Amino acid sequence: MTRHARNNTASACYTYHERQRDTANSGYGTIRERLAKDSIGDFDACCLTLQPCRNPVVTPNGYLFDKEAILEYIIHKKAENARKLKQYEKERKRQEMEMAELADAEEQTKAEKFINMERGLINPNKSNPKRDLNQPGTSEEKSVSNMAAGLEKKLPSFWIPSLTPKDEGKESVKPPDTTITCPMSGKPLKAKDLIPVKFIPVDPNLTREQLITKQERYLCPVTRDVLGNSVPCAVLRTSGSVVTMDCIVKIIRKDMIDPTNGKPLKDKDIIPLQRGGTGYSSTNNLESKIQKPVMQA
């Protein structure tokens, strides 16, 4: 391949590197970039605060949260759902009152039509025939203005909320969904479903502040392997212990007994822990995309 100049875009040999460079400089197309290890949270970090958990709990789907943060999230969602439910009740009552008023107006119109029809049958000579539009005094009926014949009182206004035109085909309001969902998985979540997690520190003599500064903080209570983002882990529901997946496959799966307390286990009691990523593409897809406008041909 021939050598290119610094700003060569007219040659038939337009390399991939040059195309990517020009795409990034022009502001068009999709820009992809690999994320470094520092862009991924640690396996023991809360999914809400993104900080190491003080009192870790895990959901049935394997997402780790700080207990204080997830309980505050649940309380906030409950208050928001109560506000939406109150607003829904208010709107429903307003629509019921509007429907009742429309029904009363319709009944009154029917009664007036019936009375006028009876008057016409009793006194047919006194019934008002259609007025000739050519006769004087009928200019109001001949007028095409929207302010004639009392229409000025029905004229909508876009500046006054009570006089804005109403939508005829407006659907009835639907009750809000009061289900509290997990902020990560989107599945229903309750406070009683949270499972306390116990991490075994590498050095029990270290304080929490000293432990956070170390890269290797926790280990498996069974195999004594150091836990990290590159090590698949799982939480045992019966004890809350965090063990490696190798320990589960080679040791726990044989007799299905929790090695930390001797309690029997079921398949649902083994919760794979959702962890962060590493700098290797085989662990996670560490790629970010920015979609920009595309030039039209």
BALOBA-1460 file (C-alpha; in Angstrom, 3 decimals):
// residues 297
<rec num="1" residu="m" x="0.000" y="0.000" z="0.000"/>
<rec num="2" residu="t" x="1.309" y="3.396" z="-0.934"/>
<rec num="3" residu="r" x="2.061" y="6.047" z="1.643"/>
<rec num="4" residu="h" x="-0.523" y="8.758" z="2.125"/>
<rec num="5" residu="a" x="-0.259" y="12.401" z="2.813"/>
<rec num="6" residu="r" x="-1.501" y="13.821" z="6.098"/>
<rec num="7" residu="n" x="-4.859" y="15.001" z="4.669"/>
<rec num="8" residu="n" x="-5.287" y="12.615" z="1.784"/>
<rec num="9" residu="t" x="-8.989" y="11.853" z="1.183"/>
<rec num="10" residu="a" x="-9.092" y="11.699" z="-2.631"/>
<rec num="11" residu="s" x="-7.023" y="8.563" z="-3.144"/>
<rec num="12" residu="a" x="-8.606" y="5.236" z="-4.030"/>
<rec num="13" residu="c" x="-6.749" y="3.643" z="-1.110"/>
<rec num="14" residu="y" x="-8.557" y="5.197" z="1.869"/>
<rec num="15" residu="t" x="-7.466" y="3.284" z="4.967"/>
<rec num="16" residu="y" x="-9.682" y="2.404" z="7.902"/>
<rec num="17" residu="h" x="-7.583" y="4.504" z="10.275"/>
<rec num="18" residu="e" x="-7.923" y="7.573" z="8.042"/>
<rec num="19" residu="r" x="-11.668" y="7.058" z="7.739"/>
<rec num="20" residu="q" x="-12.070" y="6.785" z="11.516"/>
<rec num="21" residu="r" x="-9.940" y="9.875" z="12.066"/>
<rec num="22" residu="d" x="-11.901" y="11.936" z="9.559"/>
<rec num="23" residu="t" x="-15.215" y="10.698" z="10.976"/>
<rec num="24" residu="a" x="-14.218" y="11.828" z="14.465"/>
<rec num="25" residu="n" x="-13.082" y="15.227" z="13.203"/>
<rec num="26" residu="s" x="-16.117" y="15.848" z="10.981"/>
<rec num="27" residu="g" x="-18.741" y="15.197" z="13.671"/>
<rec num="28" residu="y" x="-20.762" y="12.747" z="11.540"/>
<rec num="29" residu="g" x="-21.352" y="9.031" z="11.929"/>
<rec num="30" residu="t" x="-21.059" y="6.761" z="14.973"/>
<rec num="31" residu="i" x="-17.966" y="7.092" z="17.138"/>
<rec num="32" residu="r" x="-16.874" y="4.030" z="19.122"/>
<rec num="33" residu="e" x="-14.372" y="4.020" z="21.916"/>
<rec num="34" residu="r" x="-13.002" y="1.329" z="24.181"/>
<rec num="35" residu="l" x="-13.486" y="1.959" z="27.892"/>
<rec num="36" residu="a" x="-10.662" y="1.442" z="30.328"/>
<rec num="37" residu="k" x="-10.809" y="-0.552" z="33.547"/>
<rec num="38" residu="d" x="-11.314" y="2.620" z="35.581"/>
<rec num="39" residu="s" x="-14.705" y="3.166" z="33.888"/>
<rec num="40" residu="i" x="-16.144" y="-0.001" z="35.440"/>
<rec num="41" residu="g" x="-17.345" y="-0.237" z="39.034"/>
<rec num="42" residu="d" x="-15.928" y="-2.746" z="41.484"/>
<rec num="43" residu="f" x="-17.778" y="-5.969" z="42.217"/>
<rec num="44" residu="d" x="-18.508" y="-4.805" z="45.801"/>
<rec num="45" residu="a" x="-19.789" y="-1.345" z="44.762"/>
<rec num="46" residu="c" x="-23.403" y="-0.281" z="45.167"/>
<rec num="47" residu="c" x="-25.314" y="0.003" z="41.888"/>
<rec num="48" residu="l" x="-26.838" y="3.307" z="43.041"/>
<rec num="49" residu="t" x="-24.059" y="5.123" z="44.863"/>
<rec num="50" residu="l" x="-21.211" y="3.472" z="42.877"/>
<rec num="51" residu="q" x="-19.228" y="3.342" z="46.137"/>
<rec num="52" residu="p" x="-18.118" y="0.328" z="48.184"/>
<rec num="53" residu="c" x="-21.059" y="-0.918" z="50.249"/>
<rec num="54" residu="r" x="-21.129" y="-0.324" z="53.993"/>
<rec num="55" residu="n" x="-24.062" y="-2.660" z="54.614"/>
<rec num="56" residu="p" x="-24.373" y="-4.692" z="51.397"/>
<rec num="57" residu="v" x="-27.576" y="-6.421" z="50.338"/>
<rec num="58" residu="v" x="-28.320" y="-8.280" z="47.115"/>
<rec num="59" residu="t" x="-31.527" y="-8.655" z="45.121"/>
<rec num="60" residu="p" x="-32.781" y="-12.041" z="43.852"/>
<rec num="61" residu="n" x="-31.376" y="-11.073" z="40.440"/>
<rec num="62" residu="g" x="-27.844" y="-10.609" z="41.810"/>
<rec num="63" residu="y" x="-27.531" y="-6.802" z="41.897"/>
<rec num="64" residu="l" x="-25.619" y="-5.452" z="44.881"/>
<rec num="65" residu="f" x="-26.851" y="-2.370" z="46.754"/>
<rec num="66" residu="d" x="-26.055" y="-0.505" z="49.900"/>
<rec num="67" residu="k" x="-28.967" y="-1.138" z="52.277"/>
<rec num="68" residu="e" x="-29.403" y="2.543" z="53.111"/>
<rec num="69" residu="a" x="-29.425" y="3.559" z="49.426"/>
<rec num="70" residu="i" x="-31.883" y="0.907" z="48.228"/>
<rec num="71" residu="l" x="-34.293" y="1.488" z="51.134"/>
<rec num="72" residu="e" x="-34.232" y="5.229" z="50.444"/>
<rec num="73" residu="y" x="-34.964" y="4.449" z="46.790"/>
<rec num="74" residu="i" x="-37.945" y="2.244" z="47.744"/>
<rec num="75" residu="i" x="-39.343" y="4.921" z="50.096"/>
<rec num="76" residu="h" x="-38.969" y="7.571" z="47.384"/>
<rec num="77" residu="k" x="-40.789" y="5.359" z="44.853"/>
<rec num="78" residu="k" x="-43.612" y="4.686" z="47.312"/>
<rec num="79" residu="a" x="-44.091" y="8.419" z="47.881"/>
<rec num="80" residu="e" x="-44.036" y="9.053" z="44.128"/>
<rec num="81" residu="n" x="-46.603" y="6.293" z="43.522"/>
<rec num="82" residu="a" x="-48.855" y="7.744" z="46.246"/>
<rec num="83" residu="r" x="-48.652" y="11.155" z="44.571"/>
<rec num="84" residu="k" x="-49.522" y="9.663" z="41.171"/>
<rec num="85" residu="l" x="-52.416" y="7.707" z="42.673"/>
<rec num="86" residu="k" x="-53.792" y="10.841" z="44.326"/>
<rec num="87" residu="q" x="-53.533" y="12.749" z="41.054"/>
<rec num="88" residu="y" x="-55.286" y="9.886" z="39.243"/>
<rec num="89" residu="e" x="-58.179" y="9.914" z="41.751"/>
<rec num="90" residu="k" x="-58.537" y="13.679" z="41.331"/>
<rec num="91" residu="e" x="-58.593" y="13.403" z="37.541"/>
<rec num="92" residu="r" x="-61.074" y="10.515" z="37.651"/>
<rec num="93" residu="k" x="-63.473" y="12.497" z="39.847"/>
<rec num="94" residu="r" x="-63.193" y="15.472" z="37.514"/>
<rec num="95" residu="q" x="-64.059" y="13.317" z="34.513"/>
<rec num="96" residu="e" x="-67.002" y="11.778" z="36.371"/>
<rec num="97" residu="m" x="-68.345" y="15.255" z="37.141"/>
<rec num="98" residu="e" x="-67.960" y="16.284" z="33.493"/>
<rec num="99" residu="m" x="-69.791" y="13.173" z="32.329"/>
<rec num="100" residu="a" x="-72.581" y="13.821" z="34.834"/>
<rec num="101" residu="e" x="-72.922" y="17.413" z="33.621"/>
<rec num="102" residu="l" x="-73.049" y="16.248" z="30.001"/>
<rec num="103" residu="a" x="-75.708" y="13.678" z="30.865"/>
<rec num="104" residu="d" x="-77.817" y="16.330" z="32.640"/>
<rec num="105" residu="a" x="-77.472" y="18.714" z="29.696"/>
<rec num="106" residu="e" x="-78.508" y="15.960" z="27.285"/>
<rec num="107" residu="e" x="-81.561" y="15.097" z="29.368"/>
<rec num="108" residu="q" x="-82.525" y="18.773" z="29.540"/>
<rec num="109" residu="t" x="-82.176" y="19.128" z="25.761"/>
<rec num="110" residu="k" x="-84.376" y="16.093" z="25.201"/>
<rec num="111" residu="a" x="-87.012" y="17.508" z="27.560"/>
<rec num="112" residu="e" x="-87.008" y="20.876" z="25.779"/>
<rec num="113" residu="k" x="-87.361" y="19.197" z="22.384"/>
<rec num="114" residu="f" x="-90.265" y="17.113" z="23.678"/>
<rec num="115" residu="i" x="-92.027" y="20.175" z="25.100"/>
<rec num="116" residu="n" x="-91.574" y="22.118" z="21.871"/>
<rec num="117" residu="m" x="-92.904" y="19.185" z="19.870"/>
<rec num="118" residu="e" x="-95.993" y="18.955" z="22.086"/>
<rec num="119" residu="r" x="-96.630" y="22.678" z="21.728"/>
<rec num="120" residu="g" x="-96.472" y="22.328" z="17.975"/>
<rec num="121" residu="l" x="-98.988" y="19.470" z="18.010"/>
<rec num="122" residu="i" x="-101.442" y="21.312" z="20.272"/>
<rec num="123" residu="n" x="-101.231" y="24.682" z="18.446"/>
<rec num="124" residu="p" x="-100.178" y="23.907" z="14.885"/>
<rec num="125" residu="n" x="-101.166" y="27.403" z="13.714"/>
<rec num="126" residu="k" x="-98.863" y="29.027" z="16.224"/>
<rec num="127" residu="s" x="-95.864" y="26.940" z="15.391"/>
<rec num="128" residu="n" x="-93.039" y="29.011" z="14.075"/>
<rec num="129" residu="p" x="-92.351" y="28.190" z="10.434"/>
<rec num="130" residu="k" x="-88.947" y="28.588" z="8.975"/>
<rec num="131" residu="r" x="-88.129" y="32.229" z="8.688"/>
<rec num="132" residu="d" x="-87.267" y="33.591" z="5.300"/>
<rec num="133" residu="l" x="-83.684" y="34.630" z="5.150"/>
<rec num="134" residu="n" x="-84.629" y="37.406" z="2.722"/>
<rec num="135" residu="q" x="-86.920" y="39.072" z="5.263"/>
<rec num="136" residu="p" x="-85.549" y="41.901" z="7.376"/>
<rec num="137" residu="g" x="-84.515" y="41.158" z="10.900"/>
<rec num="138" residu="t" x="-82.730" y="37.932" z="9.999"/>
<rec num="139" residu="s" x="-79.271" y="39.359" z="9.514"/>
<rec num="140" residu="e" x="-78.105" y="37.458" z="12.597"/>
<rec num="141" residu="e" x="-79.157" y="34.160" z="11.047"/>
<rec num="142" residu="k" x="-77.559" y="35.042" z="7.713"/>
<rec num="143" residu="s" x="-74.302" y="36.075" z="9.345"/>
<rec num="144" residu="v" x="-71.326" y="33.714" z="9.034"/>
<rec num="145" residu="s" x="-69.485" y="35.368" z="11.900"/>
<rec num="146" residu="n" x="-68.470" y="33.194" z="14.822"/>
<rec num="147" residu="m" x="-69.593" y="35.982" z="17.163"/>
<rec num="148" residu="a" x="-73.259" y="35.954" z="16.081"/>
<rec num="149" residu="a" x="-76.270" y="34.095" z="17.494"/>
<rec num="150" residu="g" x="-74.724" y="33.732" z="20.923"/>
<rec num="151" residu="l" x="-71.612" y="31.961" z="19.673"/>
<rec num="152" residu="e" x="-69.373" y="34.502" z="21.387"/>
<rec num="153" residu="k" x="-70.106" y="32.741" z="24.681"/>
<rec num="154" residu="k" x="-68.920" y="29.402" z="23.297"/>
<rec num="155" residu="l" x="-65.806" y="30.747" z="21.649"/>
<rec num="156" residu="p" x="-62.742" y="28.878" z="23.027"/>
<rec num="157" residu="s" x="-59.771" y="30.680" z="24.470"/>
<rec num="158" residu="f" x="-56.205" y="29.397" z="24.379"/>
<rec num="159" residu="w" x="-55.070" y="31.692" z="27.195"/>
<rec num="160" residu="i" x="-57.617" y="30.717" z="29.856"/>
<rec num="161" residu="p" x="-57.324" y="27.078" z="31.003"/>
<rec num="162" residu="s" x="-61.076" y="26.763" z="31.688"/>
<rec num="163" residu="l" x="-61.961" y="27.941" z="28.147"/>
<rec num="164" residu="t" x="-59.515" y="25.877" z="26.135"/>
<rec num="165" residu="p" x="-61.125" y="23.564" z="23.565"/>
<rec num="166" residu="k" x="-61.621" y="20.065" z="24.915"/>
<rec num="167" residu="d" x="-60.674" y="16.950" z="22.973"/>
<rec num="168" residu="e" x="-63.790" y="15.037" z="22.002"/>
<rec num="169" residu="g" x="-62.016" y="11.693" z="21.667"/>
<rec num="170" residu="k" x="-60.026" y="12.005" z="24.869"/>
<rec num="171" residu="e" x="-59.467" y="8.661" z="26.507"/>
<rec num="172" residu="s" x="-60.152" y="8.075" z="30.148"/>
<rec num="173" residu="v" x="-57.172" y="8.252" z="32.478"/>
<rec num="174" residu="k" x="-55.562" y="4.968" z="33.380"/>
<rec num="175" residu="p" x="-54.562" y="4.065" z="36.938"/>
<rec num="176" residu="p" x="-50.807" y="4.388" z="37.544"/>
<rec num="177" residu="d" x="-48.609" y="1.373" z="38.048"/>
<rec num="178" residu="t" x="-47.695" y="1.282" z="41.740"/>
<rec num="179" residu="t" x="-45.240" y="-1.610" z="41.407"/>
<rec num="180" residu="i" x="-41.736" y="-0.788" z="42.661"/>
<rec num="181" residu="t" x="-39.111" y="-2.152" z="40.308"/>
<rec num="182" residu="c" x="-35.391" y="-2.708" z="40.638"/>
<rec num="183" residu="p" x="-33.429" y="0.256" z="39.184"/>
<rec num="184" residu="m" x="-31.082" y="-2.160" z="37.396"/>
<rec num="185" residu="s" x="-33.156" y="-5.140" z="36.214"/>
<rec num="186" residu="g" x="-36.574" y="-3.463" z="36.042"/>
<rec num="187" residu="k" x="-38.235" y="-6.398" z="37.815"/>
<rec num="188" residu="p" x="-40.542" y="-6.041" z="40.868"/>
<rec num="189" residu="l" x="-38.632" y="-5.471" z="44.090"/>
<rec num="190" residu="k" x="-39.703" y="-5.471" z="47.734"/>
<rec num="191" residu="a" x="-37.733" y="-4.670" z="50.855"/>
<rec num="192" residu="k" x="-38.266" y="-8.199" z="52.196"/>
<rec num="193" residu="d" x="-36.578" y="-9.661" z="49.089"/>
<rec num="194" residu="l" x="-33.225" y="-8.051" z="49.935"/>
<rec num="195" residu="i" x="-30.649" y="-10.548" z="51.188"/>
<rec num="196" residu="p" x="-27.820" y="-9.440" z="53.510"/>
<rec num="197" residu="v" x="-24.343" y="-10.115" z="52.139"/>
<rec num="198" residu="k" x="-21.253" y="-11.005" z="54.166"/>
<rec num="199" residu="f" x="-17.839" y="-10.298" z="52.681"/>
<rec num="200" residu="i" x="-14.852" y="-11.952" z="54.328"/>
<rec num="201" residu="p" x="-11.934" y="-9.460" z="54.418"/>
<rec num="202" residu="v" x="-8.459" y="-10.570" z="53.517"/>
<rec num="203" residu="d" x="-7.036" y="-9.097" z="56.740"/>
<rec num="204" residu="p" x="-9.576" y="-8.886" z="59.613"/>
<rec num="205" residu="n" x="-7.336" y="-6.440" z="61.478"/>
<rec num="206" residu="l" x="-7.716" y="-3.704" z="58.859"/>
<rec num="207" residu="t" x="-10.323" y="-0.993" z="59.276"/>
<rec num="208" residu="r" x="-12.879" y="-0.263" z="56.577"/>
<rec num="209" residu="e" x="-10.980" y="2.810" z="55.359"/>
<rec num="210" residu="q" x="-7.759" y="0.828" z="55.102"/>
<rec num="211" residu="l" x="-9.567" y="-2.055" z="53.410"/>
<rec num="212" residu="i" x="-11.085" y="0.142" z="50.685"/>
<rec num="213" residu="t" x="-7.678" y="1.444" z="49.642"/>
<rec num="214" residu="k" x="-6.491" y="-2.088" z="48.844"/>
<rec num="215" residu="q" x="-7.255" y="-3.729" z="45.509"/>
<rec num="216" residu="e" x="-7.564" y="-7.208" z="47.019"/>
<rec num="217" residu="r" x="-10.107" y="-6.742" z="49.794"/>
<rec num="218" residu="y" x="-12.214" y="-9.884" z="50.145"/>
<rec num="219" residu="l" x="-11.774" y="-13.616" z="49.718"/>
<rec num="220" residu="c" x="-13.902" y="-16.731" z="49.387"/>
<rec num="221" residu="p" x="-14.602" y="-18.302" z="52.819"/>
<rec num="222" residu="v" x="-14.268" y="-21.825" z="51.389"/>
<rec num="223" residu="t" x="-11.437" y="-21.804" z="48.847"/>
<rec num="224" residu="r" x="-9.704" y="-18.658" z="50.243"/>
<rec num="225" residu="d" x="-9.431" y="-17.265" z="46.705"/>
<rec num="226" residu="v" x="-9.286" y="-13.497" z="46.360"/>
<rec num="227" residu="l" x="-12.494" y="-12.001" z="44.937"/>
<rec num="228" residu="g" x="-12.469" y="-9.433" z="42.153"/>
<rec num="229" residu="n" x="-14.139" y="-8.308" z="38.945"/>
<rec num="230" residu="s" x="-12.408" y="-11.038" z="36.981"/>
<rec num="231" residu="v" x="-13.627" y="-13.780" z="39.354"/>
<rec num="232" residu="p" x="-17.254" y="-14.935" z="38.911"/>
<rec num="233" residu="c" x="-18.974" y="-15.015" z="42.309"/>
<rec num="234" residu="a" x="-22.296" y="-16.034" z="43.814"/>
<rec num="235" residu="v" x="-24.174" y="-15.294" z="47.031"/>
<rec num="236" residu="l" x="-25.583" y="-18.097" z="49.184"/>
<rec num="237" residu="r" x="-29.047" y="-17.118" z="50.409"/>
<rec num="238" residu="t" x="-28.847" y="-19.221" z="53.582"/>
<rec num="239" residu="s" x="-25.764" y="-17.462" z="54.975"/>
<rec num="240" residu="g" x="-25.151" y="-14.441" z="52.735"/>
<rec num="241" residu="s" x="-21.598" y="-15.592" z="52.066"/>
<rec num="242" residu="v" x="-19.924" y="-14.705" z="48.774"/>
<rec num="243" residu="v" x="-18.143" y="-17.660" z="47.181"/>
<rec num="244" residu="t" x="-16.566" y="-18.220" z="43.800"/>
<rec num="245" residu="m" x="-18.378" y="-20.049" z="41.012"/>
<rec num="246" residu="d" x="-15.558" y="-22.624" z="40.964"/>
<rec num="247" residu="c" x="-16.385" y="-23.427" z="44.591"/>
<rec num="248" residu="i" x="-20.041" y="-23.880" z="43.688"/>
<rec num="249" residu="v" x="-19.298" y="-26.134" z="40.726"/>
<rec num="250" residu="k" x="-16.613" y="-28.271" z="42.387"/>
<rec num="251" residu="i" x="-17.775" y="-28.391" z="46.015"/>
<rec num="252" residu="i" x="-21.285" y="-27.115" z="46.734"/>
<rec num="253" residu="r" x="-23.073" y="-28.690" z="43.747"/>
<rec num="254" residu="k" x="-22.116" y="-32.178" z="44.907"/>
<rec num="255" residu="d" x="-24.181" y="-32.274" z="48.109"/>
<rec num="256" residu="m" x="-26.034" y="-28.877" z="47.980"/>
<rec num="257" residu="i" x="-25.071" y="-27.924" z="51.550"/>
<rec num="258" residu="d" x="-23.866" y="-24.496" z="52.615"/>
<rec num="259" residu="p" x="-20.261" y="-25.096" z="53.785"/>
<rec num="260" residu="t" x="-20.358" y="-22.063" z="56.112"/>
<rec num="261" residu="n" x="-23.328" y="-23.135" z="58.266"/>
<rec num="262" residu="g" x="-24.282" y="-26.640" z="57.094"/>
<rec num="263" residu="k" x="-27.803" y="-25.717" z="55.914"/>
<rec num="264" residu="p" x="-29.253" y="-27.413" z="52.810"/>
<rec num="265" residu="l" x="-29.357" y="-25.380" z="49.614"/>
<rec num="266" residu="k" x="-31.649" y="-25.220" z="46.603"/>
<rec num="267" residu="d" x="-30.958" y="-23.927" z="43.129"/>
<rec num="268" residu="k" x="-32.764" y="-20.648" z="43.892"/>
<rec num="269" residu="d" x="-30.528" y="-20.143" z="46.957"/>
<rec num="270" residu="i" x="-27.471" y="-19.707" z="44.718"/>
<rec num="271" residu="i" x="-27.585" y="-16.142" z="43.347"/>
<rec num="272" residu="p" x="-24.905" y="-15.227" z="40.777"/>
<rec num="273" residu="l" x="-23.480" y="-11.824" z="41.662"/>
<rec num="274" residu="q" x="-23.631" y="-9.215" z="38.883"/>
<rec num="275" residu="r" x="-20.126" y="-7.857" z="38.772"/>
<rec num="276" residu="g" x="-18.283" y="-5.115" z="36.960"/>
<rec num="277" residu="g" x="-15.815" y="-5.587" z="34.167"/>
<rec num="278" residu="t" x="-12.109" y="-5.673" z="33.514"/>
<rec num="279" residu="g" x="-9.898" y="-4.350" z="30.767"/>
<rec num="280" residu="y" x="-10.310" y="-7.575" z="28.769"/>
<rec num="281" residu="s" x="-12.957" y="-7.822" z="26.080"/>
<rec num="282" residu="s" x="-13.740" y="-11.446" z="26.988"/>
<rec num="283" residu="t" x="-15.140" y="-10.370" z="30.377"/>
<rec num="284" residu="n" x="-17.446" y="-7.511" z="29.355"/>
<rec num="285" residu="n" x="-18.236" y="-5.490" z="26.285"/>
<rec num="286" residu="l" x="-16.422" y="-2.323" z="27.290"/>
<rec num="287" residu="e" x="-17.345" y="-0.181" z="24.333"/>
<rec num="288" residu="s" x="-19.211" y="3.127" z="24.242"/>
<rec num="289" residu="k" x="-21.002" y="4.498" z="21.210"/>
<rec num="290" residu="i" x="-21.982" y="8.064" z="20.326"/>
<rec num="291" residu="q" x="-24.429" y="8.344" z="17.442"/>
<rec num="292" residu="k" x="-24.057" y="11.606" z="15.541"/>
<rec num="293" residu="p" x="-25.918" y="12.947" z="12.497"/>
<rec num="294" residu="v" x="-25.214" y="11.162" z="9.230"/>
<rec num="295" residu="m" x="-24.568" y="13.077" z="6.038"/>
<rec num="296" residu="q" x="-27.217" y="12.467" z="3.384"/>
<rec num="297" residu="a" x="-25.992" y="11.509" z="-0.072"/>
